[in-house]
Amino acid sequence: MSNLDQRKIAMNKKYFFGWNNIKWFFSELNKIYSNQPSFFSKKRLESGVAFVIAQWGMIYFLLDKHSTMTMTDMLMWSGVEFAVAGYIIHQIQKEKKEDILNKETPQEAEQPEDTPAN
């Protein structure tokens, strides 16, 4: 094999962060806020961003105040951390249940109802 052939083979390899995957990712993000169906869920994306912002705020607070925090303050901080994490997990599970129920409802509606015998 020549050097040119080896370069062509190397260029045709599929990588995870290839240009097509990057274009697909940004096009799907763009579809979230349009009327087109998207691979990603708008609610989950927004709750994920809110969770990351809350986590960074909590970590910043901890790093800024850790030298003056008492045990009670630390317990309150960790309690808020667990409350935020629990809330996010609860919302995700609730959304999954609603998605499952919404998918089952149209199928059930198509089935004819039993008519009582006269």
C-alpha positions in Angstrom: 0.0 0.0 0.0 1.2 3.4 -0.9 1.4 6.3 1.5 -1.4 8.0 -0.3 -3.7 5.0 0.1 -2.9 4.8 3.9 -3.9 8.5 4.2 -7.1 7.9 2.4 -8.0 5.0 4.7 -7.1 7.1 7.8 -9.4 9.9 6.5 -12.3 7.6 6.0 -12.3 6.2 9.5 -15.3 7.0 11.6 -14.5 8.8 14.9 -16.9 9.6 17.6 -16.2 13.3 17.4 -16.3 13.3 13.6 -17.7 16.3 11.6 -20.9 14.4 10.9 -21.6 13.7 14.5 -20.9 17.3 15.5 -23.2 18.6 12.8 -25.9 16.1 13.9 -25.6 17.2 17.5 -26.0 20.8 16.8 -28.8 20.3 14.3 -30.7 18.2 17.0 -30.1 21.0 19.5 -31.5 23.5 17.0 -34.6 21.3 16.5 -35.4 21.4 20.3 -36.7 25.0 20.0 -38.4 24.5 16.7 -41.5 22.6 15.6 -39.5 19.7 14.3 -39.1 16.5 16.3 -35.8 16.3 18.1 -33.7 13.4 19.5 -33.3 15.4 22.8 -36.0 16.3 25.3 -36.4 20.0 25.9 -37.5 19.5 29.5 -34.6 17.2 30.3 -32.0 19.5 28.7 -33.3 22.5 30.6 -33.5 20.7 33.9 -30.0 19.3 33.3 -28.6 22.8 32.6 -30.4 24.1 35.8 -29.0 21.2 37.8 -25.4 21.9 36.6 -25.8 25.6 37.4 -27.1 24.8 40.9 -24.2 22.4 41.5 -21.6 24.9 40.5 -23.2 27.4 42.8 -23.2 25.0 45.6 -19.6 24.0 45.0 -18.6 27.7 44.8 -20.3 28.3 48.1 -18.6 25.4 49.7 -15.2 26.4 48.5 -15.7 30.0 49.5 -17.1 29.2 53.0 -15.6 25.9 54.0 -13.1 27.5 56.4 -15.8 29.2 58.4 -18.5 26.5 58.2 -19.6 24.7 61.3 -20.9 21.1 61.4 -24.5 22.4 61.3 -23.7 24.5 58.2 -22.1 21.5 56.5 -25.1 19.3 57.3 -27.5 22.0 56.0 -25.4 22.3 52.8 -25.4 18.5 52.2 -29.1 18.4 52.9 -29.8 21.0 50.2 -27.5 19.0 47.9 -29.5 15.8 48.4 -32.8 17.7 48.1 -31.8 19.1 44.7 -30.5 15.8 43.5 -33.7 14.0 44.7 -35.9 16.6 43.1 -34.2 16.2 39.7 -34.4 12.4 39.9 -38.0 12.5 40.9 -38.8 14.8 38.0 -37.0 12.6 35.5 -38.8 9.5 36.7 -42.2 11.3 36.7 -41.5 12.4 33.1 -40.6 8.8 32.1 -43.9 7.5 33.6 -45.9 10.2 31.8 -44.1 9.3 28.5 -45.0 5.6 29.0 -48.6 6.4 29.8 -48.9 8.7 26.8 -47.6 6.1 24.5 -50.0 3.5 25.9 -53.1 5.7 25.8 -53.6 6.0 22.0 -53.3 2.2 21.6 -56.0 1.7 24.3 -58.2 4.3 22.6 -58.1 2.4 19.3 -59.5 -0.8 20.9 -63.2 -1.1 20.7 -65.1 -1.1 23.9 -67.1 -4.2 25.0 -70.7 -3.7 24.4 -73.0 -5.2 27.0 -75.3 -8.1 25.9 -79.0 -7.2 25.5 
